[in-house]
Amino acid sequence: MSSVARSWSTQLTKQAGEYFVAAELCRRGFLAATFSDAVPDYDMVALDSEGRAATVQVKTILGGDWQLSNASQLVDIELGEDLVQRVVGPKAAQAPCDIWVFVSLTGDSPDYYVATLAEVQELVCLRYAAYLDKHGGIKPRNPRSFHHAIRIGDLTDWKNRWDLVQDVVARRSGAPA
């Protein structure tokens, strides 16, 4: 497959995931506005009937694992001069994204895994640190890389947790979730 075809396939997968998430949000009573890469920190905004919003990041796969090219955007990772990495913890200044939706298009219909940003940060901290521990703190393929894969098995607790979107928008008004 040529790089153009691979890029085209990647864009189709990304866009399909975003549209599936937008449709699911609409089905659940939210107005969803997608931005098609126009906004760097999130893919869409979900609005409830009272105008309260949650920002949504969508990650989509056709198979395999979800890929984060730079886990250090979510968690603080120290890189020593000896190339040993150490996870410090979640980023204190969080990105303006409230909800992450991981979409798997491997079956006949999409599977959704919905988590808050804080939950994704905690997961990445745990899994990234475990990977580093397994390799003596040095990433074997590229010691300076902050790449990280998220497996479906890591997300089972968040399958179809659409209630988290309502929780986020409810907190915007101070109403109980």
Residue pairs with C-beta under 8 A, 6 or more apart in sequence:
1 9
13 60
13 61
13 62
13 105
14 58
14 60
15 36
16 60
16 105
17 58
17 59
17 60
17 101
17 103
17 105
17 110
18 34
18 36
18 43
18 44
18 58
18 60
19 34
20 60
20 103
20 105
20 110
20 112
21 32
21 43
21 44
21 56
21 58
21 101
21 103
21 112
22 32
22 34
22 44
23 32
24 110
24 112
24 162
25 31
25 32
25 44
25 46
25 56
25 162
25 165
26 32
28 162
28 165
29 48
29 49
30 46
30 47
30 48
30 165
31 46
31 47
32 44
32 45
32 46
32 47
32 56
33 44
33 45
33 47
34 43
34 44
35 42
35 43
35 44
35 45
41 55
41 57
41 95
41 96
41 97
42 55
42 56
42 57
42 95
42 96
42 97
43 56
43 57
43 58
44 55
44 56
44 58
45 53
45 54
45 55
45 56
46 53
46 54
46 55
46 56
46 99
46 165
46 169
47 53
47 169
48 166
48 169
50 173
52 169
52 170
52 172
52 173
53 169
53 172
54 98
54 99
54 165
54 168
54 169
54 172
55 96
55 97
55 98
55 99
56 97
56 98
56 99
56 100
56 101
56 165
57 97
57 99
57 100
57 101
57 117
58 100
58 101
58 103
59 66
59 100
59 101
59 102
59 103
59 150
60 102
60 103
60 104
60 105
61 102
61 103
61 104
61 105
61 106
62 105
62 106
63 106
65 149
65 150
65 151
65 152
66 102
66 149
66 150
67 147
67 148
67 149
67 150
68 74
68 124
68 147
68 148
68 149
68 150
69 146
69 147
70 146
70 147
71 77
71 124
71 128
71 146
71 147
71 148
72 146
73 91
73 95
74 90
74 91
74 95
74 117
74 120
74 121
74 124
75 87
75 88
75 89
75 90
75 91
75 121
75 124
75 125
75 128
76 87
76 88
76 89
76 90
76 91
76 92
77 85
77 86
77 87
77 88
77 128
77 146
78 85
78 86
78 88
79 85
79 144
80 86
83 138
83 143
83 144
84 136
84 137
84 138
85 132
85 137
85 138
85 139
85 143
85 146
86 132
86 137
87 125
87 128
87 129
87 132
89 125
90 118
90 121
90 122
90 125
91 121
94 117
94 118
94 121
95 117
97 117
98 116
98 117
98 168
99 114
99 115
99 116
99 117
99 164
99 165
99 168
100 114
100 115
100 116
100 117
100 120
101 112
101 113
101 114
102 112
102 113
102 114
102 115
102 150
102 155
102 158
103 110
103 111
103 112
103 113
104 110
104 111
104 113
104 152
111 152
111 159
112 159
112 160
112 162
113 152
113 155
113 156
113 158
113 159
113 160
113 161
114 158
114 160
114 161
114 162
114 164
114 165
115 123
115 155
115 158
115 161
115 164
116 164
116 168
119 158
123 150
123 154
123 155
124 148
124 150
127 148
127 150
127 154
128 148
131 139
131 148
132 138
132 139
139 145
139 147
158 164
166 177
167 177
170 176
170 177
171 177
